[in-house]
Amino acid sequence: MHADLLFTGGPVLTPEGRTATAVAVTGDRITAVGHAEVRELAGPRTEVVDLAGRLLLPGFQDAHVHPVPAGLELSQCDLTGARTAEESVAAVRAYADAHPERPWILGGGWSMEAFAGGTPTRQLLDAVVPDRPVYLPNRDHHGAWVNSRALQLAGIGRDTPDPADGRIERDASGEPSGTLQEGAMQLVGRLTPPATAADRLAALLHAQRHLHALGITAWQDALVGDFLGMDDPAEAYRTAAREGTLTARVVGALWWDRERGAEQIPELAEKRREFSQGRFRAGTVKLMLDGVAENGTAALLDPYLDNCGCATANRGKSFIDPGQLPKYVTELDALGFQCHFHALGDRAVRAALDAIEAARAANGPGDTRPHLAHLQVVHPDDVPRFARLGATANIQPLWAAHEPQMDELTIPFLGAERAAWQYPFGALLRSGARLAAGSDWPVSSPDPLQGIHVAVNRVEPGGAAPVFLPGERLGLADALTAYTAGSAYVNHLDDTGRVAVGALADLVVLDRDPFAGPPETIAETAVALTYVGGERVYSAG
């Protein structure tokens, strides 16, 4: 039987390594993997792709990403390219001047290191947009920059109390300064006009094109639901799946409302049934346990330090009651839900592992495949628990490098000992843990090759900073596995993530073989071709 698609002239990355030079695809499946003999499957209608020494590998899968908000931000006031306060303000001014018809200035992506203390002020925005409200989440979406008009509309003043799950930054006189952290974002975010259904669908399809161009064939959307003014992407996915425009394979992580308890579980089960169709499945629940280290909301076992290196009273925030978490996770696990934890600080990581352990004890071994995302600070005692409990470490490698947000807003407030526990990729792998990988886009670039570069080098692409905790570096093969087979496992896409006979033909051709060059050049690699089920969804040419 002739193949529909034939790749020759390898190398081909198989589960055993770069052990093949040719692959045949018939329909949506891989039907042969080997060498010269595979070429005999070529027929008069076979499409033949000459790899010409370029690497063929499984499609990348992003295990933690937010495509719809990313797509919306790209069409709004995009601050991701601004590196200073001046550049950020100039970008806001330019966007506002270009869109006088818009009642709100929305968008985001600003960098905390661009502003003193990571907290921009309302006065900076007032100077360029005095008459319309402005609401701009930062790049990690754990804080928002607002102007005086937005604060006024929300009724936020000197006497407004901080919400239990957030903080209103204030100036020396006690007035709101213009930055809202965590749950305080919702005080303004809930007032912003929601995107239309058409806007959300367009954003999804725009993001999908971008992700395919980066070799991504599947992903897990880490927030399907309503949270801090972010648009719920569920209907966009359902529409795209129904209309056949969803070319990627997608798992949706349904949002756990942290202001409620177990009473929401039947609703989540109904959403799983309602939204799962075609290439979209909603069989995961996202539990955000804590915040981020840069603003002091990541949950730590011991207190944060102050500017003088002394212990404070702050150990971060637990957004879900750790005492109730095991009960919630046990019930979700019993219903066949996968639990996807946002666990950034060591106290949150321990709470997630404790909850998984409780679920395993109550329900016995199962195939729900829980995973913990971010893992910035992991206590060494908890590293071996991942393998023992079957919990996957879902890493975001781009964050594991020296850069201003790390060096100025994180390390000084963790102290030397805890700073050395950050992003322990190597330690987790050596302990037997399974690694998956993701980007958290739009928090950081969704380009897997950029993330792989940092996972291998622990230095930002093009950076001259010292290597960040060199003992935690991964080998190139292990980093690629995290972005392919590791994330495929998390996504329950067991017939993807590998180049093997019978697997789905979700494949990527790079523009070179990164194994052939030094590790320092990995980030120079680009994607040439992307296929989902044997269908080409991207070509650089």
Secondary structure, DSSP 4 states (H G I P E B T S, - for coil): ---SEEEES--EEETTEEEESEEEEETTEEEEEESGGGGGG--TT-EEEE-TTPPEEEPEEEEEE-HHHHHHHHTSEE-TT--SHHHHHHHHHHHHHH-TT-SSEEEE-B-GGGSGGG---HHHHHTT-SSS-EEEEBTTSSEEEE-HHHHHHHT--TTPPPPTTEEEEE-TTSSEEEEEEEGGGHHHHTTSPPPPHHHHHHHHHHHHHHHHHTTEEEEEEEEES-BTTBPP-HHHHHHHHHHT---SEEEEEEE--TTS-GGGHHHHHHHHHHH-BTTEEEEEEEEE----GGGT-S--SSPPB-TTS-B-S-----SS-TTTHHHHHHHHHHTTPEEEEEE-SHHHHHHHHHHHHHHHHHH-S-S---EEEE--B--GGGTTHHHHHT-EEEE-GGGSS--HHHHHHTHHHH-HHHHTTBS-HHHHHHTT--EEE---TTSS---HHHHHHHHHHSS-TT--SPPSSGGG---HHHHHHIIIIIHHHHTT-TTSSS--TTSB--EEEESS-GGGS-GGGGGG--EEEEEETTEEEEE--
